[in-house]
Amino acid sequence: MSDPSADISALHDVARIKALLENCAKEGRAISYSELLLNLGFRFTRPKMRAVCKTLDRIDKLNAEEGAPALAVLVVREGDGLPGQGWWVGREDYQGQWTGPDAQVYIAKLQRQVFSYWKDRRK
């Protein structure tokens, strides 16, 4: 359940969310949208998810500038372990469906790259 005192600015806290995702990457695991929101003090709602997705976009842009792999690929739906539809929009390196076996293979490949990058950066 959401903490009534949770600060809505947490949804836009690039440093905090980036650190959460880097920890997931170091642990070699994905995180669901619900789990990410719970870590920020909220229960899952679509408006909160959309807000945090904008922050994920900013984090991926920062990582690209730093030469690090994108982290948003680690944030997935609980049901199928894939990123939400918005993550797939504008992808130039994948033209298939955003659900199903081909999407699973594609996401697994990207996640392995993220895990490999962060494996040697464990603290």
Residue pairs with C-beta under 8 A, 6 or more apart in sequence:
1 43
2 41
2 42
2 43
3 41
3 42
5 41
6 40
6 41
6 42
7 41
10 16
10 40
10 41
10 42
11 40
11 42
11 48
11 51
11 52
11 55
12 51
12 54
12 55
13 40
13 55
14 55
14 58
14 59
14 62
16 40
17 36
17 40
17 52
17 55
17 56
17 59
18 59
18 62
18 71
20 31
20 36
20 39
21 31
21 59
21 71
21 72
21 74
21 75
22 71
22 118
22 121
24 30
24 31
24 74
25 71
25 74
25 114
25 115
25 117
25 118
26 118
26 119
26 121
26 122
26 123
28 115
28 119
29 74
30 74
30 75
30 76
30 81
30 111
31 39
31 74
31 75
31 76
32 75
32 76
32 77
32 78
33 44
33 49
33 52
33 75
33 76
33 77
33 78
33 84
34 43
34 44
34 78
36 52
36 75
37 43
37 44
37 45
37 48
37 49
37 52
38 44
40 52
42 48
49 84
50 86
53 72
53 84
53 86
53 87
56 71
56 72
56 75
56 87
57 72
59 71
59 72
60 70
60 71
60 72
63 69
63 70
63 71
64 70
68 117
69 110
69 113
69 114
69 117
70 110
70 114
71 114
72 83
72 87
73 83
73 87
73 107
73 110
73 111
73 114
74 111
74 114
75 83
75 87
76 82
76 83
76 107
77 83
77 84
80 99
80 104
81 104
81 107
82 98
82 99
82 103
82 104
82 107
83 107
85 98
87 98
88 94
88 98
88 103
94 103
94 106
96 102
96 103
96 106
97 103
